[in-house]
Amino acid sequence: MLNHILNHLGEDRAAHFGAVTPPIYETSNFAFPSVAAMRAAGKGEYDTHFYTRGNNPTTAMLRAKLAALEGTEDALVFASVAAAMAAGVLGCVRAGEHVVAVQKPYAWTRVLLRDALPRFGVEVSFVDARDPRDVERALQSNTRLIVLESPNSLTMELQDLGAIAALAGPRGIRTLCDNSYATPLLQKPAEFGIDLIAHSATKYLNGHSDVVAGVLCGPRALLQEIFKGPLMTFGAILGPFEAWLILRGLRTLEVRLERIAATTARVIEFLQDHPRIERIYYPGHRDDPQRELALRQMRGGSGLLSFTLKCESLAQVERFCDALRCFLLAVSWGGHESLVWPMAVVLSGEHRPNAPVPWNLVRLSIGLEAPEVLIADLRQALDRSEIPQSDEAGQ
Ligand SMILES: *Cc1c(COP(=O)(O)O)cnc(C)c1O
């Protein structure tokens, strides 16, 4: 079933000379044999091919696969998930209404909610949504949307999706969840009653660190409204070539994730018993205070994990990251290459839109390299960054 979605669904090979890989429809518009045909196509741009800002055969193929993966009626694709989140939020609220959101979403989601929405008369309450009762307490008579991200991508905090969907549904409140961490393979929020599911396809869905893209999955009627509104008017669309690259990336999604999860388990095994590691942040790990929820709600963890380093100074965290040879120092995650992101060190405690994370937090994105190579690299970097306290004098 999964292989069918990833490798066959929506790919009508007979229409393309039997080509095993679909062509890229690099066309801005579509011509019609008659005015009547053009009139008919123009009426239903959501489904027909009229102009590529609306719909294109290559992106349509991707949309069909993404909807099937998430188990939703349909999916829309955008130039980034920042665009997808903005379109989803703007499609659900208007001036005078209220949004409840998780306290620590992705940085630019927070900027959207905290800075952009109030300018248009939408009020937002941020809550620590680990306990659904916090969400319930924040609801108002004008609340129209709850914005979630489970787990988040730094400290891996979860929300109980089923409990929150049950609070929202009967009150006519919509729910939107950023599901980038888990991918539809490890968590399907629609199964718990979540309305809209967003993905940064930049991460595992594409998986090759060569595309920035966003996805919004959900019920067809709501996506049609979002299509006619924010998608068509702001026009932050995904080009056919980028859609085609993601179609290619999806073919290996299952094997990449299997390999990455297995390597991540090995890396965690090494880290959790190392004397320099204070705490691991990984859904379902023994250090995870929400372990029971993670095991119930997710089919496992992916390759993104954080840990805090036992040390005295930011300089030591910096030395550890600089000593790594296989892990590239870079943001983003979910690609073929292993990455390290020492957030607090890079941002050096400055005010940033992100909610605070522990100063000694280091995030790793595990890629497709051999586990032994990654573990050896972590071991040598931990050894090299371990220096006597006296050397840190004055810091
Ligand atoms: C990377 C990331 C985003 C942003 O993705 P873009 O496609 O660059 O907009 C949003 N949410 C989460 C959880 C992310 O990790």
The ligand as an ORCA input file, in Angstrom:
! r2SCAN-3c Opt
* xyz 0 1
  C      11.936     23.599      8.907
  C      10.643     23.698      9.598
  C       9.680     24.582      9.143
  C       9.933     25.543      8.009
  O       9.991     24.900      6.796
  P      10.013     25.710      5.428
  O       9.614     24.706      4.430
  O      11.411     26.219      5.263
  O       9.065     26.845      5.529
  C       8.471     24.592      9.797
  N       8.190     23.769     10.820
  C       9.100     22.915     11.282
  C       8.759     22.026     12.429
  C      10.361     22.864     10.697
  O      11.284     22.050     11.181
*
